[in-house]
Structure formats: C-alpha cells, structure tokens
Amino acid sequence: MSTQEGYRRLLRWYPRSWRDAHGEVALGTMLDLADSENRMRPTAREHVAAAIYGLGARLTLAAALGSALIGLVLAAVAGLLAVWGASALAVLDASWALPVLTGGVVPLFTAFSLIAIARDRGFISSPSALAILVLAAVALSLGVLAQTAWSLGFDFADEGVAATGLATLFRPLFVAGWLFGATAIAALLAGMLSRTSIPRGFVILLSAICGLIAAPFAGVSLLSPIVSLIIVAAGAIAALTLLARGQAAEDGTARPATNTATQVPARTLRTAKLLIWMSLLTSLFGIIYALTGSSWAGAASDGTLALTQGFTICALAGLPLLGAIAVKAGGVRRSPTIATLVPLVLLALSLCAIALSYVFAPSWNAMAPALAIAAALTGAAIAWWLARQLHGPATARLLSATFLGIGYAAFLGVMLAAVTAPLVPMVAAAYAIWGTRSLHSAQPRGYTNERARRDKVVNQVRPITDA
C-alpha cells in the first residue's frame, strides 16, 4: 500500500464534510511528515489520533439533534409503557424493559446529544468528549444493573429467602455507577471551566466535588420517564436552535430583533378582561363547590361527588381563559392567526375531555380514556405551537415538534390532565395580574427606542413652545 493510500484511509475516521473542507490540507501535512521521517505508512500513534479526533469530529450539531430525536421517540415509548403497559410487561416477564429505557437507553442518547453540543461549541475537546461519553455509558449501564439488583433483593426479601446472584451485588454496582457517573460529570465540568481564568487546581477540586454530589441525584432522577423526557427535549431544542443560528449566520439571513407589538383597542382589552374574570370567578366557584358542595348542593350527595363536579366546573372554566388569550392575540395582530387558533382550539377540546373524565371519577379505568384523549390533544397543541416557534431545517423542526408532542402525550400529559382542573384558577389569576399588563404597555408597530427618546424630548419641550 502506498503512503498516500494509507493516509487517505486514515482520514476516513473523519466525516465527509470535514474531509471535503480540510482533507487535502491534512493529507498533505501528514505526507510531508512521513516523507521527512522516511516512512511509508501511518504510525500507531497516528492511527489512534485519527480515530479519536475523527470520531470526535462526528459529534456535530446534526448528530446531537438526531440522537435527541431518537431519545424523544424512546422516551415516548417508555411513557406509554409506564402508563398503559406495566401489567403487560409483568405478564410477559419483561418488567426490566422500562428501567432499561428510562435509566439507560434514553439517558445515553441524551448524554450523546448534550456532549456533542458541548464539543461543537468548543466547551470540551474531542478526546474529552469521547472519554465522557464512554464514562457516561458505563455509569448508566451500572445504574440499570444496580436498580435490577435492588428489585431482585426486594423479591427475595418478600419470599423470606436469602438473596443470591445479582441481588447480592447492589452495593458494589451502586458505588461503581456513582464513581463512573461522578467522573463523567467532573470531566465535563473541568473541560468547560478550564477555559475560564479559574486556577486549574481549584477547577479540578470543584469539578470532583460537584460530580460526587450530582451523580447519585442524577441517577435516581433518571428512573422517572418525566425527567428523561424533559432532558432529552432540552437537548433537541438546544441542538435545533444552534443549527438554525449557524445556518442563518452562513446564509446572512439573521434578522435583528424588532418590536412588532401593536396597540390594542380599548374594546378588545375590555373583552379580554371580562373573559379572564369570568374564568377566574367560575373556577373559584368550582373549588368552593368541590370542598363544600356536599353540605349545600342538592346535586352532590357526598363529598366524592361534590369533588368531581367541582373539578368539572373548574375544567370548563378554562374555556373563557383560552378565549381571552385568543382575543388578546387578535388585538395584537389585528386578527388571530391559524398559528394561534389551532393550538387554542386543541387545548379547548382537551379541557372538555378532562371535564368529561371527572364524570367517571374516582375510577381510574373509567377516567383513563378521556384523560388519554386530553393528553393527545394537548400534545398536538404543543407540537403545532413548537413547529411554528422553532427555527432551523423544516424536516428537523417538524420532527422535533412532533416527537416532543408525542412524548408529552405519552406520559406527562396523562399525569397532568388529572390535576389540570385545580390549576385553572391559579392560571386565571396569574393571567389576570400579568397577562393584561402587556396590553397596557404595548407600543405601536415600529415604535423603536430611538423614537421613544425623541418623543420624550418633544414632550419636555412642548410646554415651552406652547407658552
């Protein structure tokens, strides 16, 4: 094999985009070095360096986004299994699948995404990124094994027999997972803090302490599908946002921030306020009915029935609040857009489904279908809104919004739907206090800071000129 062919094969560790941009320069440099040392092939050190830096170069924003999207899909699957498939997993003797997903697989894709973002932004080097990724993979694997050992230990204890096999290894597995996780977190923090002016010794000490403290909390929190979903969603949004910024910078299409708010007509403002107060007062009545209705309402024969009827009133009281949001959006933009109306309509249908579910309370099996429909409608509203708000490549934007909506609907949405009704009066009160304040302070379109300063000077001079 000729010298040039050997080095060309060495460069295959790098992604094609990198080879197209830098391949010939790198090849020429390595060939010159080999010629000066009278070598015909790459050294072992060059092979290792190419593998490390080549694989590190593949940790791009696109890879981070792809990993986060896969994690979102798996998080949605984990949520569905947690809510609807736990009994089926038990029957199939596959209860291990859920902790493996929530504690191992989804966090691993999330870690890949976040580490790739950190490397692409220059916070950590390629060797550090690969090392942290390996440490995180080992820590997550040990964490899943420790959880399995813990569960097996409980099973042996319930049966009144001595633990054997994996059940006896919980402590060493937990400690090993803790140390690997702490090392991964410490390495990430040290890499990021090393670019600051903080002394290196203090950076190492601070990173080690933070890693030891954060690792067990992170490991335990990852047992919940909610945490896995939130973290992987943050990774997807961060990667997509950074991709959009990079694309805008390359194309020269970045737009400066402008103030496009418009002044809201007084009639529109009064209508919005009326709807807000209608929602607030109705929802407060629903809370009072839920707590005391059994003592004075003829339709509530006992406390349980009063509670469900009161929560039904609270859920329906959210409809005027959504109407107020639509009125405000219409007043700001002169007419509500489809980007605003579609999610609001979906949320309104979701509230109706929640109200319907309380009719069948307190039976969870009877409430579950309506709650699932409510979660799906809210997830669709989230997906629609995010698809309009996120920036970046259209396909990536739509996939991110869709998977985020599915992830919400699969687990978190069902849990939140059951407690949405008592939250309506709090949301209505907050909107009554802060939601209309922006309507008062809205400025006409094109009203810039420079114009505001000029108008201030004019107002100060006007009394003199009038005199």
C-alpha positions as CSV (number, residue, x, y, z in Angstrom):
1,M,0.0,0.0,0.0
2,S,1.4,3.4,-1.0
3,T,1.9,6.1,1.6
4,Q,-0.9,8.3,0.1
5,E,-3.4,5.4,0.1
6,G,-2.6,4.6,3.7
7,Y,-3.2,8.2,4.9
8,R,-6.3,8.5,2.8
9,R,-7.8,5.5,4.6
10,L,-6.7,7.1,7.9
11,L,-8.8,10.2,7.1
12,R,-11.9,8.1,6.8
13,W,-12.4,8.3,10.5
14,Y,-13.5,11.9,9.9
15,P,-16.9,12.8,8.5
16,R,-17.2,13.5,4.8
17,S,-18.0,17.2,5.3
18,W,-14.7,17.6,7.3
19,R,-12.7,15.7,4.6
20,D,-14.2,17.9,1.9
21,A,-13.2,21.0,3.7
22,H,-9.9,20.0,5.3
23,G,-8.9,16.6,3.9
24,E,-6.3,17.7,1.3
25,V,-4.6,20.0,3.7
26,A,-4.4,17.3,6.4
27,L,-3.3,14.7,3.9
28,G,-0.5,17.0,2.6
29,T,0.7,17.7,6.1
30,M,0.8,14.0,7.1
31,L,2.6,13.1,3.9
32,D,5.2,15.7,4.4
33,L,5.8,14.4,7.9
34,A,6.0,10.8,6.8
35,D,8.4,11.8,4.0
36,S,10.7,13.7,6.4
37,E,10.8,10.5,8.7
38,N,11.2,8.1,5.7
39,R,8.0,6.2,6.5
40,M,5.7,4.5,4.1
41,R,2.7,4.1,6.4
42,P,1.0,5.8,9.3
43,T,2.3,5.1,12.8
44,A,0.3,3.6,15.6
45,R,0.1,7.0,17.3
46,E,-1.3,8.5,14.1
47,H,-3.9,5.7,13.9
48,V,-5.0,6.4,17.5
49,A,-5.1,10.2,17.0
50,A,-7.1,9.9,13.8
51,A,-9.6,7.6,15.4
52,I,-10.1,9.9,18.4
53,Y,-10.2,13.2,16.6
54,G,-12.1,11.7,13.7
55,L,-14.8,10.2,15.9
56,G,-14.9,13.5,17.9
57,A,-15.4,15.4,14.7
58,R,-18.5,13.3,14.1
59,L,-20.1,14.8,17.3
60,T,-21.8,17.6,15.4
61,L,-25.0,19.5,16.0
62,A,-26.7,17.4,13.4
63,A,-25.6,14.2,15.3
64,A,-26.8,15.8,18.5
65,L,-30.2,16.6,17.0
66,G,-30.5,13.1,15.6
67,S,-29.6,11.5,18.9
68,A,-32.1,13.7,20.7
69,L,-34.9,12.8,18.3
70,I,-34.2,9.1,18.8
71,G,-34.2,9.7,22.6
72,L,-37.6,11.5,22.3
73,V,-39.1,8.6,20.5
74,L,-37.8,6.1,23.1
75,A,-38.9,8.4,25.9
76,A,-42.4,8.4,24.4
77,V,-42.3,4.6,24.3
78,A,-41.2,4.5,27.9
79,G,-44.1,6.8,28.9
80,L,-46.6,4.6,27.1
81,L,-45.3,1.5,28.9
82,A,-45.3,3.3,32.3
83,V,-48.9,4.3,32.0
84,W,-50.5,1.6,29.9
85,G,-48.1,-1.3,29.6
86,A,-46.9,-2.1,33.1
87,S,-49.3,-5.0,33.6
88,A,-48.5,-6.4,30.1
89,L,-44.8,-6.2,30.9
90,A,-45.3,-8.1,34.1
91,V,-47.3,-10.8,32.3
92,L,-44.5,-11.2,29.7
93,D,-41.9,-11.2,32.5
94,A,-40.3,-8.1,30.8
95,S,-40.6,-5.6,33.6
96,W,-36.9,-4.9,33.1
97,A,-37.6,-3.1,29.8
98,L,-39.0,0.1,31.4
99,P,-36.0,0.8,33.7
100,V,-33.6,-0.1,30.9
101,L,-35.3,2.5,28.7
102,T,-35.7,5.3,31.3
103,G,-32.5,4.7,33.2
104,G,-30.2,3.6,30.5
105,V,-31.1,3.9,26.8
106,V,-32.9,7.3,26.8
107,P,-30.3,8.9,29.1
108,L,-27.5,7.6,26.8
109,F,-28.9,9.2,23.7
110,T,-29.5,12.4,25.8
111,A,-25.8,12.3,27.0
112,F,-24.6,11.9,23.4
113,S,-26.7,14.9,22.4
114,L,-25.5,17.1,25.2
115,I,-21.9,16.1,24.9
116,A,-22.0,16.6,21.1
117,I,-23.3,20.1,21.7
118,A,-20.6,20.9,24.2
119,R,-17.9,19.6,21.8
120,D,-19.3,21.5,18.8
121,R,-19.5,24.7,20.8
122,G,-15.8,24.3,21.9
123,F,-16.5,23.7,25.6
124,I,-14.7,20.4,25.5
125,S,-12.2,18.8,23.2
126,S,-12.8,15.7,21.0
127,P,-10.8,13.4,23.3
128,S,-12.6,14.7,26.3
129,A,-16.0,14.3,24.6
130,L,-15.3,10.6,23.7
131,A,-14.0,9.9,27.2
132,I,-17.0,11.5,28.9
133,L,-19.4,9.6,26.6
134,V,-17.7,6.2,27.5
135,L,-17.8,7.1,31.2
136,A,-21.5,8.0,30.9
137,A,-22.3,4.8,29.1
138,V,-20.6,2.7,31.7
139,A,-22.2,4.7,34.6
140,L,-25.7,4.3,33.1
141,S,-25.2,0.6,32.5
142,L,-24.1,0.1,36.1
143,G,-27.1,2.1,37.3
144,V,-29.5,-0.1,35.4
145,L,-27.8,-3.2,36.9
146,A,-27.9,-1.7,40.4
147,Q,-31.7,-1.0,40.0
148,T,-32.3,-4.5,38.8
149,A,-30.3,-5.9,41.8
150,W,-32.3,-3.7,44.2
151,S,-35.6,-5.1,42.7
152,L,-34.4,-8.7,42.9
153,G,-33.3,-8.1,46.5
154,F,-36.9,-7.0,47.4
155,D,-38.3,-10.0,45.7
156,F,-36.1,-12.3,47.8
157,A,-37.0,-10.4,50.9
158,D,-40.7,-10.8,50.2
159,E,-40.2,-14.5,49.8
160,G,-38.3,-14.7,53.0
161,V,-35.2,-16.3,51.4
162,A,-31.5,-15.3,51.2
163,A,-30.6,-13.2,48.2
164,T,-28.4,-14.8,45.6
165,G,-26.8,-13.8,42.3
166,L,-27.2,-10.3,41.0
167,A,-29.3,-9.4,44.1
168,T,-26.2,-9.5,46.3
169,L,-24.3,-7.0,44.1
170,F,-26.4,-3.9,44.7
171,R,-23.9,-2.0,46.8
172,P,-20.8,-2.6,44.6
173,L,-22.8,-1.8,41.5
174,F,-24.3,1.4,43.0
175,V,-20.8,2.6,44.2
176,A,-19.2,1.8,40.8
177,G,-22.0,3.6,38.9
178,W,-21.7,6.5,41.3
179,L,-17.9,6.8,40.7
180,F,-18.2,6.5,36.9
181,G,-21.0,9.0,36.8
182,A,-19.1,11.4,39.1
183,T,-16.0,11.1,36.9
184,A,-18.1,11.8,33.8
185,I,-19.7,14.9,35.3
186,A,-16.4,16.1,36.8
187,A,-14.7,15.7,33.4
188,L,-17.4,17.7,31.7
189,L,-17.3,20.5,34.2
190,A,-13.5,20.5,34.2
191,G,-13.4,20.8,30.5
192,M,-15.8,23.7,30.5
193,L,-14.2,25.5,33.5
194,S,-10.7,25.1,32.1
195,R,-11.4,27.8,29.5
196,T,-12.0,30.3,32.3
197,S,-9.5,32.1,34.5
198,I,-10.1,29.9,37.5
199,P,-6.9,28.2,38.7
200,R,-6.6,24.6,37.5
201,G,-6.3,23.1,40.9
202,F,-9.5,24.7,42.1
203,V,-11.2,23.6,38.8
204,I,-10.3,20.0,39.5
205,L,-11.4,20.2,43.1
206,L,-14.7,21.9,42.3
207,S,-15.5,19.6,39.5
208,A,-14.8,16.5,41.6
209,I,-17.0,17.7,44.4
210,C,-19.8,18.6,42.1
211,G,-19.5,15.2,40.3
212,L,-19.7,13.3,43.6
213,I,-22.7,15.2,44.7
214,A,-24.6,15.3,41.4
215,A,-24.1,11.7,40.2
216,P,-26.4,9.9,42.7
217,F,-29.2,12.5,42.3
218,A,-28.9,12.3,38.5
219,G,-29.0,8.5,38.6
220,V,-32.1,8.3,40.8
221,S,-34.0,11.1,38.9
222,L,-33.5,9.2,35.6
223,L,-35.7,6.4,36.9
224,S,-38.7,8.7,36.0
225,P,-39.8,9.0,32.4
226,I,-40.6,12.6,33.1
227,V,-37.0,13.6,33.8
228,S,-35.7,11.6,30.8
229,L,-38.3,13.3,28.6
230,I,-37.5,16.8,29.9
231,I,-33.7,16.5,29.5
232,V,-33.8,14.9,26.0
233,A,-36.3,17.6,24.9
234,A,-34.0,20.3,26.1
235,G,-31.2,18.7,24.1
236,A,-33.3,18.5,21.0
237,I,-34.4,22.2,21.2
238,A,-30.8,23.3,22.0
239,A,-29.4,21.5,19.0
240,L,-32.1,22.7,16.7
241,T,-31.7,26.3,17.9
242,L,-27.9,26.2,17.4
243,L,-28.3,24.7,14.0
244,A,-30.7,27.4,13.0
245,R,-28.4,30.1,14.2
246,G,-25.5,28.6,12.3
247,Q,-27.5,28.3,9.1
248,A,-28.7,31.9,9.4
249,A,-25.1,33.1,10.0
250,E,-23.9,31.3,6.9
251,D,-26.7,32.5,4.7
252,G,-26.6,36.0,6.1
253,T,-30.3,35.8,6.9
254,A,-30.2,36.6,10.6
255,R,-32.7,39.3,11.4
256,P,-32.3,41.9,14.1
257,A,-34.8,41.9,16.9
258,T,-37.6,44.3,16.3
259,N,-40.5,45.5,18.3
260,T,-43.6,44.5,16.4
261,A,-46.2,44.9,19.1
262,T,-49.2,46.9,18.3
263,Q,-51.5,48.9,20.4
264,V,-54.6,47.0,21.5
265,P,-58.0,48.7,21.1
266,A,-59.8,49.5,24.3
267,R,-62.8,47.4,23.4
268,T,-60.6,44.4,22.8
269,L,-58.9,44.9,26.1
270,R,-62.3,45.1,28.0
271,T,-63.4,41.9,26.3
272,A,-60.2,40.0,27.3
273,K,-60.5,41.2,30.9
274,L,-64.2,40.2,31.0
275,L,-63.3,36.7,29.9
276,I,-60.4,36.4,32.3
277,W,-62.5,37.4,35.3
278,M,-65.3,35.0,34.1
279,S,-62.8,32.2,34.1
280,L,-61.4,33.2,37.5
281,L,-64.7,33.5,39.3
282,T,-66.1,30.3,37.7
283,S,-63.1,28.3,38.6
284,L,-63.1,29.7,42.2
285,F,-66.7,28.7,42.5
286,G,-65.7,25.2,41.3
287,I,-63.1,24.9,44.0
288,I,-65.6,26.0,46.7
289,Y,-68.2,23.6,45.3
290,A,-65.6,20.7,45.4
291,L,-64.8,21.4,49.0
292,T,-68.2,22.3,50.5
293,G,-70.8,21.3,47.9
294,S,-71.8,18.1,49.7
295,S,-73.2,20.2,52.5
296,W,-75.4,22.5,50.5
297,A,-75.8,21.4,46.9
298,G,-78.6,19.0,46.1
299,A,-76.7,17.5,43.1
300,A,-73.8,16.5,45.4
301,S,-74.9,13.7,47.7
302,D,-71.5,13.1,49.1
303,G,-68.0,14.6,49.2
304,T,-66.6,12.5,46.3
305,L,-69.4,13.6,44.0
306,A,-69.0,17.2,45.0
307,L,-65.3,17.0,44.4
308,T,-65.7,15.5,40.9
309,Q,-68.5,18.0,40.0
310,G,-66.4,20.9,41.3
311,F,-63.4,19.8,39.2
312,T,-65.6,19.5,36.2
313,I,-66.7,23.2,36.7
314,C,-63.0,24.2,37.0
315,A,-62.0,22.4,33.8
316,L,-64.8,24.1,31.9
317,A,-63.9,27.4,33.4
318,G,-60.7,27.3,31.5
319,L,-62.5,27.8,28.2
320,P,-63.1,31.6,28.8
321,L,-59.4,31.9,29.7
322,L,-58.5,30.4,26.3
323,G,-60.9,32.8,24.7
324,A,-59.2,35.7,26.5
325,I,-55.8,34.6,25.0
326,A,-57.4,34.4,21.6
327,V,-58.9,37.9,22.0
328,K,-55.5,39.3,23.1
329,A,-53.7,37.7,20.1
330,G,-56.3,39.1,17.8
331,G,-56.0,42.5,19.3
332,V,-52.2,42.5,19.0
333,R,-52.2,41.2,15.4
334,R,-55.5,42.7,14.3
335,S,-56.7,39.2,13.6
336,P,-56.0,35.8,15.2
337,T,-53.7,33.7,13.0
338,I,-54.0,30.0,12.4
339,A,-50.8,29.5,14.4
340,T,-52.7,30.9,17.4
341,L,-56.2,29.5,16.8
342,V,-55.3,25.8,16.2
343,P,-53.5,25.2,19.4
344,L,-56.1,27.1,21.4
345,V,-58.9,25.0,19.8
346,L,-57.0,21.9,20.6
347,L,-56.5,23.0,24.2
348,A,-60.2,23.8,24.5
349,L,-61.1,20.3,23.3
350,S,-58.6,18.9,25.8
351,L,-60.3,20.8,28.7
352,C,-63.7,19.4,27.5
353,A,-62.2,15.9,27.6
354,I,-60.8,16.5,31.1
355,A,-64.2,17.7,32.3
356,L,-65.8,14.6,30.8
357,S,-63.2,12.4,32.6
358,Y,-64.3,13.7,36.0
359,V,-67.8,12.5,35.3
360,F,-66.4,8.9,35.7
361,A,-64.3,9.7,38.8
362,P,-62.9,8.3,41.0
363,S,-62.5,5.1,38.9
364,W,-59.2,5.5,37.1
365,N,-60.1,2.8,34.5
366,A,-63.2,4.8,33.6
367,M,-61.4,8.1,33.5
368,A,-58.3,6.9,31.6
369,P,-59.8,7.0,28.0
370,A,-60.9,10.7,28.3
371,L,-57.6,11.6,30.0
372,A,-55.7,10.0,27.2
373,I,-57.6,11.9,24.7
374,A,-57.0,15.1,26.6
375,A,-53.2,14.4,26.7
376,A,-53.2,13.6,23.0
377,L,-55.0,16.9,22.2
378,T,-52.6,18.9,24.4
379,G,-49.6,17.1,22.8
380,A,-50.9,18.1,19.4
381,A,-51.3,21.7,20.5
382,I,-47.7,21.7,21.8
383,A,-46.4,20.1,18.6
384,W,-48.3,22.7,16.4
385,W,-47.0,25.6,18.5
386,L,-43.4,24.4,18.6
387,A,-43.4,23.7,14.8
388,R,-44.2,27.4,14.4
389,Q,-41.8,28.7,17.1
390,L,-38.7,26.6,16.5
391,H,-36.2,27.6,13.8
392,G,-34.0,25.5,11.6
393,P,-34.3,22.9,8.8
394,A,-38.0,22.2,8.1
395,T,-37.8,18.5,8.5
396,A,-35.8,18.6,11.7
397,R,-38.2,21.3,13.1
398,L,-41.3,19.2,12.3
399,L,-39.8,16.0,13.7
400,S,-38.7,17.7,16.9
401,A,-42.1,19.3,17.4
402,T,-43.9,16.1,16.7
403,F,-41.8,13.9,18.9
404,L,-42.0,16.4,21.7
405,G,-45.8,16.4,21.4
406,I,-45.9,12.6,21.4
407,G,-43.5,12.5,24.4
408,Y,-45.7,14.8,26.4
409,A,-48.9,12.9,25.5
410,A,-47.4,9.5,26.2
411,F,-46.8,10.1,29.9
412,L,-46.6,13.6,31.3
413,G,-49.8,14.7,29.7
414,V,-51.9,11.9,31.3
415,M,-50.5,12.7,34.7
416,L,-51.0,16.4,34.3
417,A,-54.5,16.1,32.8
418,A,-55.7,14.5,36.1
419,V,-54.7,17.6,38.0
420,T,-55.4,20.3,35.5
421,A,-58.8,21.4,36.8
422,P,-57.5,22.7,40.2
423,L,-54.8,24.6,38.4
424,V,-57.2,26.7,36.3
425,P,-58.0,29.3,39.0
426,M,-54.3,29.8,39.6
427,V,-53.5,30.3,35.9
428,A,-56.5,32.6,35.5
429,A,-55.4,34.7,38.5
430,A,-51.9,34.9,37.1
431,Y,-53.2,35.9,33.7
432,A,-55.5,38.5,35.3
433,I,-52.5,40.1,37.0
434,W,-49.8,39.8,34.4
435,G,-51.5,38.8,31.2
436,T,-53.2,42.2,30.6
437,R,-50.2,44.3,31.7
438,S,-48.5,43.8,28.4
439,L,-51.7,45.1,26.7
440,H,-51.3,48.4,28.5
441,S,-47.6,48.7,27.7
442,A,-47.8,47.6,24.1
443,Q,-46.3,50.2,21.7
444,P,-47.3,50.9,18.1
445,R,-45.6,48.9,15.4
446,G,-42.2,50.3,14.6
447,Y,-42.0,52.2,17.9
448,T,-38.3,51.9,18.5
449,N,-36.2,53.1,21.4
450,E,-34.8,56.0,19.4
451,R,-38.3,57.2,18.6
452,A,-39.3,56.8,22.3
453,R,-36.3,59.0,23.3
454,R,-37.3,61.6,20.6
455,D,-40.9,61.7,21.8
456,K,-39.7,62.2,25.4
457,V,-37.7,65.2,24.4
458,V,-40.6,66.6,22.4
459,N,-43.0,66.2,25.4
460,Q,-40.5,68.0,27.6
461,V,-40.1,70.9,25.1
462,R,-43.8,71.2,24.2
463,P,-44.9,73.2,27.3
464,I,-42.2,75.8,26.4
465,T,-43.2,76.1,22.8
466,D,-46.9,76.2,23.7
467,A,-46.3,79.1,26.0
